[in-house]
Amino acid sequence: MRQIYPVAGPDLEVVPDVIAGPLPDAVAALAALYRNGQHGGDRPWLRANMVASADGAATVAQRSGGLGGPADRMVFTVLRSLADVILVGAGTARAEHYRPVRPARIWSGLRESAGPPPPIAVVTASLDFSGCTALLDDAQTILISTGAAVKAASGLPDRLRVLTAGQDRVDVRLALVALGDLGYRNVLCEGGPHLLAQLAVAGLLDELCLTTSPLLAAGAANRILAGPTDAAAQPVARLRLAHLLTDESFLLSRYERVPN
């Protein structure tokens, strides 16, 4: 892997899987490129990590895994290691069969403390956890839903941490502020496209890490932002390129939102 913008850098060894022992130099160097952002607002810094084909598809066969490669997986593990909490929509959690983050799957040397791995925070109005029921077995999992859904729910494990963000529909701004109130200052959103669109339209997305895969997917897959928006005729955010990496024809870009 090599940085090609803003300046050319030396080759970095690709270490896609977490290994035991001292932190590899390449992982430390990559983490320095993806250092956490911050701002003085009343909410956490929100970073999204997504992958798309060269023609803009966010999934292949309804999953994102077929679009990635070793360098993309390396960035994935580094960003998870730097995050305080991982935010995901329930549709993506079901499709990708989400599980709690295990200590052996993150780089502990990148974390500021020896605490637990970042919890998964699932945004759901339906409370449907089919395909990702392992999340319900983890006391660290955070459920973000509506007041109406939580009131009507039955059988949710008592150990789950439940946040309400809106009465009849999830208000993503309230959700992000609630995570901040729990002490999480760096939130990593891993999709899906509908949740990411809501966050972007609300002006909450601070940073986008996007891997462009050297594949043409065709078909009717969503883009990384999907669903109706009130601002469909105008860009929902303007971005500036912070850095660009390349590996085996993959492009790994980091964008920051340009303030309004």
Secondary structure, DSSP 8 states (H G I E B T S, - for coil): -EEEESS---------S--SSS--HHHHHHHHHT-----SSSS-EEEEEEEEETT--S-BTTBSGGG--HHHHHHHHHHHHH-SEEEEEHHHHHHTT-----GGGS-GGGSSSS-----EEEE-SS---TT-GGGGG-TT-EEEE-HHHHHH--S--TTSEEEE--SSS--HHHHHHHHHHTT--EEEE---HHHHHHHHHTT---EEEEEEES----TT---SS-S--TTTTS-S--EEEEEEEEETTEEEEEEEE---
